[in-house]
Amino acid sequence: MTFTCLRYAVRERVATLAIHRPKVKNAIDRKTMEEMGVAAELAGRDRDLRALILTGSGEAFISGGDLRYFQSLSTDRQVREMLSMMGRVLMRIERLPVPTIAAVNGYAIGGGTEVALACDIRVAATGASFMFRQVDVGLITAWGGGQRLQRLVGPARASRLLLLGETVSAQEALALGLVDRVVAPSKLMSVTRDLARRIAAKPPLAIRAMKRALVQGRNVPFQRGLALEEKLFRSLWKSKDHEEAVAAFLEKRRPRFTGR
């Protein structure tokens, strides 16, 4: 498929999805939502894929929702359709079978921060910033950002960020646990790709199982999460990749994983 609002490419079993609307600082409209959904579907069906990087083109990561598009939503039905569409897109990204890494190259405003929160790992450039501006325009988060944020940084910190709408620098985001690493802008993509390649080199069945255990486990009671981990562990015990990992360790050589 030819995309107009984003760039999607796969190299060395790592996909890169870059929102590409630089004239509007990568603001999200309906077409962008549709294309993000298609790209996520492509990633989900790719059995050879090992990781996905989500980033933005130009100076912004994502500047939130496109106001021209949002102002065109005049009925409750149109608003519900928009929320449902983007909610499904981010849930699809969150539930991809492979790890996802947000490379936050610039400011992430409102819905832009909500998109970053749907990823498993967040790496930010030193000049990046985060802001939940929804309350300032008389709204609240609606793409899952509020729920994901308080699970990530805790209720008190999430309340401060969501109620005050303050701009948070990359270093402040690191201290809060909102991002996992901060690097120089010139190194952002190389560091992120290196992280993705390191994940890609590991046993793919185990990586996918661990991702599933984490995503599904945080949305169920503790005992069900334990049961899921045990079930997934048992499914990997007789895998060829596990046998290869043990053999490589004993033979003091690098393992060769096949995803079986």
C-alpha positions in Angstrom: 0.0 0.0 0.0 1.1 3.6 -0.7 0.9 5.8 2.4 0.4 9.5 2.2 0.5 10.5 5.9 3.2 8.2 7.1 6.3 6.2 6.1 6.5 2.5 6.7 9.5 0.3 6.0 11.0 -2.9 7.2 14.7 -3.5 7.4 16.5 -6.4 9.1 13.3 -7.6 10.6 12.6 -4.2 12.2 9.7 -2.0 11.0 9.8 1.8 11.2 6.5 3.7 11.2 7.1 7.4 10.9 4.2 9.9 11.0 4.9 12.2 8.0 2.8 15.4 8.1 5.6 17.9 8.7 3.6 20.9 7.6 1.2 20.4 10.5 3.8 19.0 12.9 2.5 15.5 12.4 -0.9 16.3 13.7 -3.3 13.3 13.4 -6.4 13.5 11.2 -8.7 10.7 10.0 -6.5 9.7 7.1 -3.5 9.4 9.4 -5.6 7.2 11.8 -6.6 5.0 8.9 -3.0 4.6 7.7 -1.7 3.9 11.2 -4.3 1.1 11.5 -3.2 -0.4 8.2 0.5 -0.2 9.1 -0.2 -1.8 12.5 -2.1 -4.6 10.6 0.8 -5.2 8.3 3.2 -5.4 11.3 0.9 -7.8 13.1 0.7 -10.2 10.2 4.5 -10.2 9.5 5.7 -13.4 11.1 9.3 -12.4 10.4 9.1 -9.1 12.2 11.0 -8.8 15.5 10.3 -5.1 16.6 8.6 -1.9 15.5 9.9 1.7 15.9 7.3 4.5 15.9 8.5 8.1 15.3 7.7 11.4 13.6 9.2 13.3 10.7 10.8 16.7 11.1 10.9 18.6 14.4 7.9 17.0 16.0 7.0 13.6 17.2 3.2 14.2 17.1 1.6 17.5 17.9 -1.8 15.9 18.8 -5.0 15.9 16.9 -5.3 18.0 13.7 -7.6 20.9 14.8 -9.1 21.4 11.4 -10.2 17.8 11.4 -11.4 17.9 15.0 -13.4 21.0 14.4 -15.3 19.3 11.6 -16.7 16.8 14.1 -20.0 18.4 14.8 -22.1 15.5 16.1 -21.8 13.1 18.9 -21.8 10.2 16.4 -18.8 11.7 14.6 -16.9 12.2 17.9 -17.6 8.6 18.9 -16.5 7.2 15.6 -13.2 9.2 15.8 -12.5 8.0 19.4 -13.4 4.4 18.5 -11.1 4.5 15.5 -8.1 5.9 17.2 -8.7 3.8 20.3 -8.6 0.7 18.1 -5.4 1.9 16.4 -3.5 2.4 19.7 -4.8 -0.9 21.1 -3.6 -2.7 18.0 -0.2 -1.1 18.4 -0.1 -1.9 22.1 -1.1 -5.5 21.4 1.3 -6.1 18.5 3.0 -9.5 19.1 6.5 -7.8 18.8 8.0 -5.1 21.1 7.3 -1.5 20.0 9.7 1.4 20.7 8.7 5.1 20.5 11.6 7.3 19.2 10.4 10.7 20.4 12.3 13.1 18.2 10.6 16.3 19.3 7.5 17.6 21.1 4.7 15.2 21.9 1.6 17.2 22.6 -1.8 15.9 23.8 -2.6 12.9 21.7 1.0 12.7 20.7 2.0 11.7 24.2 -1.0 9.2 24.2 0.5 7.5 21.1 3.9 7.2 22.8 2.3 5.7 25.8 0.9 2.9 23.7 4.5 1.7 22.9 6.4 -0.7 25.2 9.6 1.4 25.4 10.2 5.1 24.9 13.5 6.7 23.9 13.5 10.5 23.7 15.9 13.1 22.2 17.3 15.6 24.6 15.1 18.4 23.1 11.9 16.4 23.2 9.1 17.4 25.4 5.7 16.0 26.6 2.5 17.8 27.4 -1.1 16.8 28.1 -2.9 19.9 27.0 -6.3 18.4 26.8 -7.7 20.1 30.0 -6.5 23.5 28.6 -9.0 23.2 25.7 -11.8 21.9 27.9 -11.3 18.2 27.2 -9.6 15.1 28.8 -7.5 12.3 27.4 -9.6 9.9 25.3 -7.2 7.7 23.4 -6.3 5.7 26.6 -3.6 8.1 27.7 -4.9 8.7 31.2 -5.3 5.1 32.0 -1.9 4.1 30.5 -0.1 7.0 32.2 -1.3 6.2 35.7 -0.3 2.6 35.3 3.1 3.7 34.1 4.1 6.5 36.6 1.5 6.0 39.4 -1.8 7.9 40.2 -0.2 10.9 41.9 2.3 11.7 39.2 -0.3 11.1 36.5 -2.8 13.4 38.2 -0.2 16.2 38.3 0.6 15.8 34.6 -3.0 15.5 33.5 -4.5 18.2 35.7 -1.9 20.9 35.2 -1.0 20.2 31.6 2.6 21.3 32.2 5.3 20.8 29.6 7.7 18.1 30.7 11.2 18.0 29.4 12.9 14.8 28.3 15.0 14.7 31.5 12.0 15.3 33.6 10.1 12.6 31.7 13.1 10.3 32.4 12.9 11.0 36.2 9.2 10.4 36.2 9.5 7.1 34.4 7.6 8.4 31.4 10.6 7.6 29.1 13.3 4.9 29.5 16.2 6.7 28.0 17.3 10.2 26.8 19.9 10.6 24.0 21.3 13.3 21.8 19.1 14.1 18.8 21.8 13.0 16.3 21.9 9.6 18.0 18.2 9.0 18.6 17.5 6.7 15.6 20.8 4.9 15.8 20.3 4.2 19.5 16.7 3.1 18.9 17.6 0.9 16.0 20.4 -0.7 18.0 17.9 -1.4 20.8 15.5 -2.9 18.2 18.2 -5.1 16.7 19.3 -6.4 20.1 15.7 -7.5 20.6 15.5 -9.0 17.1 18.6 -11.1 17.9 16.9 -12.9 20.8 14.6 -16.0 20.5 11.5 -14.7 18.7 9.1 -17.1 20.4 10.2 -16.0 23.8 10.1 -12.3 22.9 6.6 -12.6 21.6 5.5 -14.7 24.7 7.1 -12.2 27.1 5.3 -9.3 25.3 2.0 -11.2 25.5 2.5 -11.9 29.2 3.2 -8.3 30.0 0.4 -6.7 27.9 -2.3 -9.2 28.9 -1.1 -9.6 32.4 -1.4 -6.0 33.4 -5.1 -6.0 32.5 -6.1 -9.1 34.5 -6.1 -10.0 38.2 -2.7 -11.0 39.6 -3.4 -14.7 39.8 -4.6 -14.8 36.2 -1.4 -13.1 35.2 0.6 -15.7 37.0 -1.3 -18.5 35.3 -0.7 -16.9 31.9 3.1 -16.7 32.5 3.1 -20.3 33.5 1.2 -21.4 30.4 3.5 -19.4 28.1 6.6 -20.8 29.9 5.4 -24.4 29.3 4.7 -23.7 25.7 8.3 -22.6 25.2 10.0 -25.4 27.2 10.1 -27.9 24.3 10.8 -25.3 21.6 13.7 -25.6 19.2 14.9 -22.1 20.2 15.1 -23.1 23.9 17.0 -26.3 23.0 19.3 -24.3 20.7 20.0 -21.7 23.5 21.0 -24.4 26.0 23.1 -26.2 23.4 24.9 -23.0 22.4 25.6 -22.2 26.0 27.1 -25.6 26.7 29.1 -25.5 23.5 30.3 -22.0 24.0 29.0 -20.6 20.7 26.5 -18.1 19.5 23.0 -19.5 19.2 21.1 -19.7 15.9 17.4 -19.1 16.5 14.7 -20.2 14.0 11.5 -19.2 15.8 10.4 -22.8 16.2 
